[in-house]
């Protein structure tokens, strides 16, 4: 025998209350759609940029960015301020890029022996040089690539990189130094001695 009328399900907020530390962030158990969309618009370029310059694959970077924002939506009530959101997004994006590289074994995607030599010396910016440098950065180990992308692509200070990746500032400095030494060595072998001052 079926009951005549079922009681409506209680609102989600009564079952799982969310206590947000950010003002006006959580309403009835979920983030306001307008506020969340505003945060996505404000940070989507940064998240995509980190992912793209780490993975060098547009489709993978877009998918990773979507996953990061989905995770942000699920964790929205735990974030305390707009600055916390920015740092959280940088950290999660960097960590997901490292994880994806480890899972898919993306490093290196192109062997250095297959990189073509520049045909001529150009005074203007050399697109071949840009492509070669992207390939060289893509050949870095994940941790070194993360600090290089955050330092030179996202223009973060060493202290911000340390907070983002959860490591001491001294470790960030040494990883940047080692990564640059590695890039100089590879660049001099690939492109010749004239680019050694990279």
N, C-alpha and C positions, 0 to 999 in steps of 0.2 A: 504494500500500500504506500503510495507516494504522499508526502506531506502537501497540504494545500498551498502553502506559501512559504518560500524560503526567506530567511532573513538576509538582508544585503550584507555583503562582506564589509568588515570594518575598514576605514581608510588605512592606508599603509602607515601613516604617521602614528596611529595608535598601537600598531603591532611592533614596529621598529622605529622608535623615535630617534630623530637625528638632532644632535645638539651642535649647531654650527658656531664656530668662533668668528666667522666673517659675518658682518651685518648683512641682512637681507639675502643671504646665500641660500639657505634651506627653507623651503616652504612646503608644508605638508609632507615632509619626508623626502622630497627631491629638490634639486636645484631649480630655480626659476629658469624657464626656457630662454627668456630674453637675456637674463644675466649670463647664463652659460654661453649662449650664442655670441654675446659681446666678448667674453673672455676668449673664445675660440678664434674670433676674428682678430683680436689683438695679438694672439700668440701663434697663429697657424704658420705664418711665414718663418718665424724662428724655429719652430719644431720641424717643419719641412726642410729648412736649410741645414740644420744639424744632421738630419737623417740622410738627405741627398748627398751632402759633402762627405759623409761617412761611408755610405753604401755605393754611391755613383750609379744608382739604378732608380729611375724616376718612379716606376710602378711600386717597387719595394718601399721607397721612401714615403709614397702616398699611403700605402697600406699601414706602414709602421706609424705614421702620424695619426691615422684614424684609430689605431689601437691605443695610442697614448691618450688621445682625447676621450676615448671610451673609458679608459682607466681613470682619467681625471674626473669624469662624470660620476663614476662609482665612489671615488674618494673625496668628492667635493666638500662634504661636511667636515672633514678633518683638517682642511687647510685654513690657516689663521689670517692671512692677509694677501693682498695682491703680490707683494714681493715673494711671499712663500709660494704662491702659485707659479711664478716665473722660475724660481729655483727648482721647484718640484718638477716642472715640465722639462727643464734642461737635464736634470739628473735622470729622470725616467727615460727620456729620449736617448741619452747617451748609453745608459745601461741596456736598453732594448736593442740598440745598434750593435753593441758588443755581443749580446746574446745571439742575435740573428747571424752575425758573422761566424760565430762559433758553431751554430747549428748547421748552417749551409756551407761552411768551409769556403767562404768567398775570398779568402786571402791567399796569395794574390790571384786575381782573375786573369791578368795578362803578365806573362813572363817578361822580364826586362830584356831578354835577348830578342824579343819580337817587336820592341819599340823602334820605330824608324828613326834614323838620324836626320837632323834638320838639313834641308837641301842647301840653304844659303844663310848668311848672316843678315839679319834684319835689324834696322835701327828702331823701327816702330815695334810695338808689342807683337810678339811672335805667337800666333795661335798654336803652332806646333809645340812651343815651349809650355804653354798653358796646359795642353793636353798631356804632355809628358809629365809635367809636375803633378797633375791629378792622378796619373797612373802610378807615379812614385809614392804619393801619399797613400793611395789605395793599397800599396804593397807593404805598408807599415803594419806591425802587430797592432791588435785592437786597442790596447791601452795607450800606446803612443799615438795612434791615429786619433783617439778621442781627445787627448790634450792638444794636439796640433789643430784639429778642427775648431775646438772651443777657443783656442788662443788666437789663431790667425783668421778664421772665417767668422766667428762670432764676436771677436774683439773683447774677450773677457780677460780680466786681470787674473794673475796667478791665484789670488785668494778666492776669487769667485769660482775658478776651476776646481780648486781644492774642496770648496763647499759642495759644488755640483757633483763631483765624483766621489766625495767622502774619503779624501786622502790628505795627508799633511802637505803644506805648501812646499816644503823641501822636496818631497817626492814629485810634485808637479814640476818644479824647476829642473830636477834631474831628468825626468822623463822628456821634457821639452828639449833639453840639451842633447840627450842621447838620440832622440828622434831627428833633430836637426843634423847631428853628426852623421847619422845613417843616411839621411837624404842627400847631404853633400857628397858623401862617398859614392852613392848610387848615381847621382846626377853627373859627377865627374866621369864616371865610367861610361854612362849612356850618352852624354852630350859633349863631352870633351872638357878640357881644362878651362875654357873661357867662361863657363858658368859655375865655377867653383865657389864664387862669392855669394851664392844663393842664401 
